[in-house]
C-alpha cells in the first residue's frame, strides 16, 4: 500500500492565517435526510461534499430522491417528496464507511412497504448495530443483521411503527437520531431518555423543518404527524474538523489562526471546554444562530497547556475529538488521563488501540486502558525511523491527528491509507500545508 509524505515544518514555521473549514458532517447528513422526508425543496448551503456525505446522497438518490449538487458553491438542493414516497430498489444500498448514515438510515427506512438491504466496506461491517436495531425492533421494525450485530442489514417490508419510551443504555447521538427518524413515522409519541446529553443536531433540525419535538430534562419527546416542509439550511463549519487546526495552533510555536463561522452548538463544544481546562484561551467572536445552530469565529494562538483528567459527561461531548486531544496532552505539563471512553472502541477503528499504537511510533509515553488512555506530558515527538510508516487504519480522524503530530517532529513522516482523510475532509493536507508560514 502506497504511503505519502505528510506536510513538514521548516525552521520556526507556525500555522498562520484564516481558514474556512468544511461544513459540518453531522449536519450535512441530517439535512439531506430531512430534506428527502420533507415536502418541497431544501437548499443546503456549505453542505460537506466528502465521501461519507456523498454516500448519504447516493443512497437517497437510489431511493428516488432528486438531489442537485453545485460543488463550486458547495450548495445542494434536495427535491423532497414526503416521508412515505421513497422508490423501491432491489440493489443493495452501499454506504461505504459512513457510520452515521448507516445508523440514521436504519431508523429512517424502518417503515417502508418493501424490503431493503444496506451494506458497507470492511471497516463499517465491523461496527456494532444491535444497539440501534434493538429499539427499532421494539417500535415494530424487522431488521436482520449478520451475526446479529453487523452489516449487511436486511430491513423487512413494514407498514406500521409504534412510538416507545426508550432509555439509552449508552450515550449515543446516532442511536437517538435513528429512533427519532423512526418516530416521525410511528403511531403515538416517542420518548428518549438520555443518561447524559449528546449531540442534539437532529432535534434542532427537526424543529427547523416543522416537527414537534421537545426536551424536558433528560427526556426528548417527539409527537408524529407534523408536516415537514423544505427549508434553506446554512451549515456551519465542522468543529470536529476545526479541532485539528485548533490543537495544532495551540501546540506549534508561532501559530495564530482564525477559523470563521465554526459551529459552536453546546453539545459539540466539549473540545473547547476541555482545552480551556487545560489552560487554553480561545477567542470567540461574531456569534450568530442560523437554523437553530450557533456559530462563531475562533481565534487561536500558540500557548502552554496542562494535563487534566477527562471523564464522564465530558467524554460524550468530545468523543470524536479525543484522538487530537490525546496529541495535545503529549505537549501539556503533567499527566493527562482519559477514561469512561469505551465508545472509542466502536468508531471507524478501535481508537483507543490505534491512537496508542500510532503515537508510540513517535516515541510517546502513552498507556492503553480498557476505557481510555494515560498520556505523559511535555514530550518531544521524534520522526519515526525510516523503516516505520504511520497508518491511519482507514480512520479519517486518526489520519488527521497523525498529520498534526508529524509537524511537531520537523522531519519526514510517511502515512499509509491517507486517502481515509477524504471521508470528512478531502483538502485537509493541502489546507494544513497552506497555513505553514514563518512570522
N, C-alpha and C positions, 0 to 999 in steps of 0.2 A: 504494500500500500504506500503510495507516494506521500512524503512528508514535505511541508512547506516551511520556509524560514519566517519566523514571526518578526514584527517590527522591532527595531533596535534603537535605543537612545545613543546619541553621540555626545560625549562630554557631559555638560551640565544641562542638557535639554530637559525642559519640563513640558507639561501639557498646557498649552496656552491658546485661547481663542473662544469662539462661540460656536456651539453645535446644537442643531435641532435633531434630537434622537427620534427614531421611527415611532409611528403611532402604537398605542398600547395594544399588545397582543390579545389580552383577555377581553378587552372591549371590542376589538375588531371581530373576534369570533362571535360574540354575543350580538353585536349589531347586525351582522349578516343573518344570523338565525332568526332574530326577532323581526328583521325586515322581511324575511321569507314568510313568517307567520302572519304578518300584518296585511291589511288591505291597502293598496296604493303603493306609490314609490317611496323608497327610503334612500336618501342621498347621504353617503358616508364620506366625510372629508378626512383626509390623512389616515385612511384605512391602511393597516400594515399589509404590505404585499410580499410577505415572506412565506416560506414553504408551508408552515403549519396552517396559516390562514388560507392560503391558496387551496389546501386540501378541503377546508370547510366550504369554500366557494365551489370547488369541483363537485363535492357531494350534493350540495343544494341544486346545482345545475343539472346533475344526473337525475334528481328528483323532480325536474320540470320547472324550476325557478329560473327566470331570466335575470342575469346579472351582467351589467355592463361595467367595464373597467377602463379608466383612463390613467395609465401608470405614470404619465408625465406630471399629472396634477394630484396623484395619489387619491383619486376620487372613485368611488364605487356607487353604482345605482342598482338597487335591488327592486325588481318589479314584483312586489308581493301580491299574492292571490288569496291569502287567508289560510288558516291553520289546517284545514282538512282537504286541501286541494293539491297535495303532492302527487306526482305521477308514479305509477308502479315501475319498478325496474327489476329485471332478472339478473343483471350484472352486479356482483358484489361491490359495495361502496368501499373504495380504497382510501384510508385516512393516513397513510404513510406513518409518520412519527407523531401525529397530532393527538396527544393525550387529552387535552381539553376538549377538542372537537368530539372525540370518541365518547367521553362520559356525558357531555351535554346532548349529543345526538341520540344516545340511548334513551334519554328521557323524552326528548322532543318527538321521536319517532315511535314511541311505545304505544300510541293509539293510531294505527293506520290499517286500512282494510285489506292489506296484502302483506305477504312476508318480505323481509329484508335481511340481507347479510352484510355485516361490517367486518372488514379485516384491515391489517396494518403491517408495518415492517417487523423485522425480527425483534427490535427493541420494544416497540409498542405491544407486541404479542406476549411480552413477559411482565406486563404491568397489570396488577390485580383489578378485577372489575366487579367482583361479587358485592363489594361494599356499595356499588351503585345499583346493581341489579336487584339486590335484596329488597330495598324499599319500593322499587318499581314493580316488583312482583307482588308486594303487599297491596299495591294500587290496582292490580289486575293484569299487569303485563306478563307475557310469557317470553322469556329470553333464555336461549341455550348458549352456554359458554364452553369452550374447550377446557377439559379438566375442571369444570365448574367454576372457573375463575378468569379465563384468558380468552383473547381473540383467537379465532374468529367468533363473532357473536351472531346468532340467528334470532331475529325478532319475529315472532309469530304474528299472523294477521290478528287484529284485535279492534273491536268497535266500542269498547267501554273501559273506562278507568274510574276509580273512586278516590275521593280525597281521603287522606290519612293524617294522623298526628304522628310524627316521627322524631325521635331523639337521636341526633347524630352520635354514633359511638366514638368517632374521632372528628376533630375539626377539619372540614373539607369543603371549600367553596364549590368544588366541582360536583360533589355529591349533592350538596344543597341545590345547586343550579339545575341538575338533572331532575330532581324532584319537583322543583318549581315549574320547569318546562312541561313536565307531565301533568302537573296540577292545573295548568291552563286549560287542559282538555278533559278534566275529570268532572265527575258529578260530586258536588259538595266541596267544602273548604279543605285546603291542605295547610297543615301547620308543621313547622320545623323548629325543633328546639336545639340551639347550638350550645355546646359546652363552653366554648369561648368564641368571640367574634371572628369571622373570616371575611374575605373579600366580599363586598356587597354590590359589585357591579351589576349583577343580574337583577337585583331588586330595584336599583336606581334606574336601569334601562327599561325594565318592565313598567315602572311608573311613567317614564317618559313616553312610552308607546300607548299608555292608557289603561294598563292593567290595575286591578285593585289589590295592592299588596301593602301590608303594614307590618311594622315591628313594634313589639311591646316587650321590653327587657330582652330576654334570650329567645323569645318566640317570634317567628316570622309567619304570618298568615296570609295566604293568597285565596281570594274569592274568584272562582271561574266565571266566565260569561261575558266579561268586558270585551268589546271590540278593539283589537289592536289596529292602530292607524299608522301609516307610513310617516316617517319623521326625517328631519335634517339633523344628522348626528355629526358632531365635531369630536374627533378622537384626540385626546391629549397625548403628549409624548409618554413613552412607556418608562415608568420609574424603574422597573426591573432591568431594562436596557441601560438607562441612565446610571444605574448603580455602579457599573464597571468604570465609568468615567469619574463618578463622584469619588470612589475609593482611590482610583489611580491618581487623581489630583491631590487627594489628601496625603498620600504616602510618597509621591515622587517630588523631590525638591524642585522649587522654581515653577510650580504649576499655578495657573489661575484660569479657571474655566467658568463660562456662563452657559447654562442649559435652559433655553426658553421653553415656556408652555409645557412643562412636565406635569403629569397627573399627580396630585397630592391627596387623593382620596384617603381619609383617615384609616381605612382598613388596609392600606398599602404602604403607609409611611413608617412601618416598623423599622425599616432600614435606617431612616433618618433619626428615629428615636434612639436606636442602638448606637449609632455613630456619635450622637450627642452625648450619650452616657460614657462613651469612650473619650470624650473631650473635644470633639469636632464642633466647630462653629460654621454652619452652612447658612448662607443668606437666602431668604425667600422674599420675592417681590412680585409685583404685577399679578396678584392673586385675583382670579375670577372663576365663575362657575358656569359651565355650559352643559345642558342635558343632565343636570344634577351632579356633574363630575367636576370637582375643583381642580384647578391647575395653577402653577406658579413658575416664575423664572428662578432658577437655582444658581447661586454663585459660590464657587468652591476654591479655596486656596490651600496650598500645602501647609500642614501643621502636625504637631505631635499628638499621639493617641495613647490611651492607657488600656490595659487589659481589664475585662469585666466578665461576669457570668451571665450567660444568655439562656433563659429557660422559660417554661410555662407559656403564658399567652403571647409573650414576645416572639416565640418561635413561629406560631401560626401566622403572625402578621408580617413575617420576613422570611418565609420558608424558601422562596426562590432566590433570595439574596444571600443566604447563608454561605455558599461557596466563596463569594467575593468578600464577605465579612471575615471568613477564615483567613484569607490572604491579608486583610487589614490587620488582623490580630498578630501576624508574624512581625509586623513593624511597630506594634504597640509596646509600651513599657509594662512589663509584668505578664502574667499568665491570663489567657482567656479560656473559659470553659463554656462549651455549647452542650446543653443536654435537653431532654424531652423532645428530641428532633428525630424520632424514629421514622417519621413520614419521609425524610430524605432518602430512605432506602427504597422508596417506591416511585421515584422520579424516573427520568429518562435512563439514568443509571442508578445504582446504589451510591448516592452522592456522599455518604459518609466514607465508604470504602474508597471510591475513586478520588475524592479530594485528598484524602490522606496519602494514597498511593502516589499521586502525581506531585504533590508538594514535597514529598520526601526526595524526589529526584533533584530538587534544588538544594538539598541538604537541610531542609526544615525539620525542626524537632516538633513533631505533631503525633498525637496518640489517638488511635481509634477507640471509641467506646461503643457499647451496644446502642446507645441513643444519642450519640453525638461525638465530640472530639475535644481534646485538650491541646492548646497551642501555646508554645513558648514564644515570648515576645522579643523584640529588638534583635532580630536575626538578619544576618546578611545573606541574601539569596545568591547562590552561585550558579552560573550557567552549567547545565548538566554536561557530563563528559561527552566527547564526540560520538561515542557509540550508544548514547542514551537519547531516545526520542520521546517527547511528550505525546500523550494520546488523549484525545477528547472523549474516547469511548462512545462516540456518536452523540454526545451530550453538548448542546449548544452553550449552556451556561458554564460548563466546565471548560470548554474551549476558550471562551472569552476571558474567564478568570486566569487561565494559563498565559494568555497573551499579555495581560497586565503584569503578571508575575515575571514574565520574560524581560519586561522593561526595567525591572529592578536590578537585573544582572548586568546589563550593559554589554552582554555577549550575544553570540549567535545561538539561537534556540530553535529547534525544529519541532513541528507539531504534525502528527498524522490525524486523519479524519477531521481536518479543519473545515471541510465542507459542512459539517454539522452546524456550524455557526449560522449558516443560512436559514436554519429553521426559524429563527426570530429576528436576525439582524444581518442581512446579506452584505452590507457595506461596512461592517464593524471594523475589520482590519484596516481598510482604507481610511476610515474616519480617524482611527487611532493614530495612524501614521501622519495624517494631515495636521494633527494638533501638536506634534513634537517640534518644539521651537526653542531656541535659546533666547533668554531675556537679556 
